[in-house]
């Protein structure tokens, strides 16, 4: 039996993929402590881990819905959030690690406080990457514009001040890329396949691409003789009332069954009476859809592709645009040019009528299934620990 500690940031997109890995590790007889924040306590405990709250030590670092919307769009804000949480948690985590004496630490690529504890205490470390693995080559393939990132860093002195604070606490942070990417010597679990990962050949064998770790299906779409259009903007950007109204105008009173995941109850009320062919839910599992109109969050896209569902891409952030670019490059979907009713209706029609989109989605799905999923991630973690024990490094 091994003792393992997980660290994560307060974000569903970064937490959900790790839960299957936790379940797998616990099922194999290992103990898992999971450092996270109050909104995630229930799902973490359901996965079998001991939940360790970070809210008090991190001085209320769980972002508000408004602040969550800034993550991924405002680089300076995102880095400042990471730095403040890291410094607030540093003493508590290092003290706890001395007490628990874990055999290994698994930390989200944005949860620097876990990486720091591993470095300070000499504990075997693995990075958990729920987005695409990031380096200069992959960013170029995704069309994310490294020059734009460099310009942003130079233009925002606040980021430089944040990095200096990290260095004062012993972090070997050279620049913002020290936070956004791992080097090729770091054991890294990536929740996608080598086929779907841009520039996969530029990452070392220590990067293990395990495919998506999907959450259990709890609310599947009921079978329907109609073509089903599923619409979601994720858990952060799902309060876009004008977008949903455009969807109603475009798809209401059509032969399609339209299912919109809109999050809060208040949003469902704000939509008013719905056409007979449309339903608005807090959330559903998209298995059973024929096409997915998506913001291109990594988890949402992975889940859709795993079930061979073609995509209409409506990215909201730079990171999501990178995911959308990869979907387009592999032919599994098309880009929504704007959120007008006319554009939505046309894009949905094309995605449903052209069988090539579903065929390309199925190719990606096969690469996911062949990557090993949560069992492969758990096996990788245990192998790294075993290797450390054997070599004493």
N, C-alpha and C positions, 0 to 999 in steps of 0.2 A: 504493500500500500504506500502511495506517495501523498504528500501534503502539498497542495497547490493553491496559489493565491492569484486571483484575477483582479484587475483594476480597469475601470472604464469611466468615460465621461457621461454626463447626464443627457443622453440622446438615444432614442429608440433605435435609430438606424445603426448605431454602433453596438448596442446591447443585444438586440434580438439574434444576430447571427451567432453569438457566443453561447447562447443558452443550450442549443443542441449539443455543443461540445462539452459543456458542464454536465449535462445529463449522461453523456457517454462516459465521461471520466468517473462520475459517481457510480454508475452501473458496473464499472470495472473494479469497484471497491476502494477508490481513492477519495480523500477528503478535499473539499474545495471551500475556500473562503473567498467571498466576492465583495470587493469594496466598491460601493456605488452610492446612489442617492435615493431618497425616500420614494419617489414615484415608481421606482423599479424594484422595490422590495418584494412584492408579491410574485412577480414572474421569476425572479432570481431564486427565491425559496422554493417555488414550484419545480424548478430545475434540479433541486437537491443540494444547493450550496448553502453555506452559512452566510447570511447577509450581514455586512458590516457597514453601518451608515457613515457617510462622510459629510453630511449636511452641516453639523455643528462645527466640526473642525475646519471646514471649507468656508465658513462664514456665510452660509446661504448661497452657495455658488450655483444652485440649480437655476438656470435662466428662466425668465418669464416667457410666455408665448411670443411677446414682441421681441425680446432679446434673442430667442431661438431663431426667429426669422432672419436675424442679422448674421448668424453663424453660416459661413460659406459664402456670404456676400461681402462682408466687411472683414478683411483680413486682419486689420489692426485690432478690432474688437475681439475676434476669435483668439488671436495670440494673447491678448491681455487676459482673457478668461482663463486660458490654459495656465498662464504664468501665476495668476493670483491663486488659483486652486492648488497648483504645485507647491507654492511657498507656504500656503496655509496648512497643507496636509503633511509637509515634509517630516516634522518632528513626530507626529502621531504614527505615521506609517513605519518609519524606521524603528520606533520603539516596539510596535506590534510585531514587526518582522523578527526582531530579536526574540520575542516571546514565542511566536508560532514556529519559528525555524523551518520555513517551507523548503521543499525540495526544488521548487521552481516557481517563477513568477511569469504570468501572462498578462501583458498590459496592452490596451488599445494604443494604436500608434499616436493618438493625441493625448493619452494619459501619461504625461511625462513623470508624474509622481511615482508610478510603478517602476519605470525605467531607472529613475534615480535610486530607489531603494535597492534594486538589483545591483547597480554599480557600486553603491556604498558598502553593501554587505556581502558582495561576492556570490550572489545567488544566480543560478542558471536562469536566463531570461529569453522569452520569446515575445515577439511583437505580434499583435492581432490587428490585421488590416481589413476593414470592412468595405473600403472603397477599392478602386484599382490600386495596385502597387504603383508608387510614384517615383519617377526619376526624370531626368531631362529628356531621355528618349521617349518615354511613355507620354509625357506632357506634349511633346511635339506631335506624336501620332494622334493624340486626342484633340489637337488644335487649340490647346489651352493658352498658348502664347507665353513662353517663358520670359520674353522681353517685357511683356505687360506686367508680369509678377515682379520682375526686378525693378521696373519703374515704380510700382506701387510701394515696394519696400523702401526705395530711396526717398520717396515722397512723403513717407509717414514716419517722422522721428519717434513717434510713440512706440513703434515696433522695436526700434533700436534700444530704447530705454527698457522695454520689457525684457529683451535678451540680456542686457547688462545685469538685470536683477537675477536672472537665472544663473548667470556665470558666478555671481557673488555667492550663490548657494552650492557651488561645485558642479554645475552642469557644464559639460564640454560642448557648448552651443556656439558654433561658428557664425551661423546666419539662420535665416528663417527656414532654409531647406533642412537644417538639422532637426526641425520639428516636423516638417511635411514629409520627409522621406527617411528610410533606413539605409544604411550602407549594406554592401553585399556580404558583410561578415555577420550580420545580425540574423538569427533564426527568425523567420517571418512566415506566419500563416496568412494566406490571402484567400478571401472567400469568393473566389471565382475560378474559372478554368484557365489553363494556359492559352486555350484557343480564344477565349473572350478577352483576356488581358492584352492590352496594347503593348507592343514591344517586349513580349514575354522573354525573348531570347537574350535580352540585356540584363536579366536578373540572375544571380548566382543560384546554384542548387540549394542553398539555404532558404530560398523562397519556395514554399510548398503551396501550390495552388490546389485547394481542396474542393472547389466548387461551393455554391451557396449552401449555407446551413439554414434550412427553412424552418419557420415556426410551425408547430402542429396546426393542422387544419381544424378549426373550431366552428366556423360559420360559412360553410361552402355555399356557393350559389346553387339554388335549386335548378334541376334540369328544365329546359324550356325548348319548345319547338321553334321559337324565334331565335334569330341571331342576337347574341347578347353583347352589348357594349358596356364595358366597365370603365368608370371614370374616377380617378383619384388624384389629388395633389399632395398626398402624404400627410404626415402628422404635424408638419410645421406650416406649410403654405395652404392649408385647406380652408381658409376663411375668405376666399376670393369670390365673393357673391356675384360680381359682374361676369366672371368666367362661367359659373354654374348657370347663370341665366342665359348666357350665349348657348350653352349646351342644350338647355331646355328649348330654346327657339329652334336650334338646328335639328334636334332629334326627337322632340315631342311629337306625338301623333304620327309616328313613322312605324314601319313594320318591325323595327328593332325592339327588343327589351333593353332598357337603359337602366343601369344600376350605378348610382353615384354615392361614393363614400365621402361624407361631408364633415365627419368629426362631431363637433358639439351639437347638442339638441337645439341650441339657439339658431344655428345655421339652417337646420331643417325647417324651423318655423319661419325664418326669414324668406325662404323660397316660396312660401305660400302654397296654394293648391297645385298639385302636380298633374301633368297629363296621365292618362290611364296606363301608358306604356312605360312610365318612369317611376322608379322608387329611389328614395334618398335614405341612406342608412348611416349610422355612426361609423361603422366599418364592416366589411365582409371579407372573406377569403376569395381571391379572384379565380380559383380553379373553376372551370366551366365557362369562362368568358370566351368570346370569339375574337375580340379585339380589345385592347387596353389603351385608353387615352391617359397618359401618365406624365407627371413632372420629371420622371427619369431619376428618381432616387435609386441608389444601387440595389437595395433590397427589393423594392417594388418591381424593378426591371428583371432582376434575377428570378423572382418568383413567377412572373409572367412567362419568361422564356423557358423556365423549367417545365411548364405545362404547355409548351408549343404555342403560346399566344402571341400574335404579332402586335406591334406597338405603333401608336401615334404619339410622337414625342413633343412635349411642351415643357422644356427645361426652364427652371426658375433661377438657378444659380450657375456659377462657373463650373463647379464640380459636376452638376447635373448635365450641363452642356457637353462635358467630356464623355459622360456615359451615353448621351444621345448620339454623339459623333461615332462612337463605337458600334452602336446599334445600326446606324445608317451605313457604316462601312461594311458591315457583314450582311446587309440586306434584310434585316429582320423587322424593319419598320420604316416609317417616313416622318419627316419633320412637319409640324403644324406651323405654317408661315405666320399666322396671327390668330387671335382668339375670337374672330368674328364668326357668327353663325354659318356664313357661307363657307369659310375655310374649314370649320369643324365638320360640317356635313360632307364636304368633298373628300377630306382626308379619311374619314371613317368609311366612306363608300369605296375608296381605292383600296384600303387595307383589307376590306372584306371580300372584294371581288378579285383581287390578284393573288393567286395561290402561292406565288413565290415568297411572299412575306412569311407565311406560316411554315413553308418548307425550310427557309433559312433559320427561323426560330427553332425548328425541330433539330437542326444541325447543332446549334448552340446548346440546346437541351441535352443532346447526347454527350457533348463534351462535359457538361455539368455532372451527369450521372457517372461518367467514367473517372471523375476526379476523386471520389472517395468520401466526400462530405464530412459530416461530424466525426464518424469513426476514424477517418484518415487524419483529421486534425488532432484528435485525442491520441492516436498512435504516435504522431510526430512529437507531441509534447512529451510523452513518456519516453520516447527514444532519446530525445535531447537530455532528459534527466538521467537516463541510464548511461549515456555516453559520458556525462559529467562525472558520475560516480565511478565509472571504470577508469577514467583518465586522471581524476582528481583535480580537474581544471575548472 
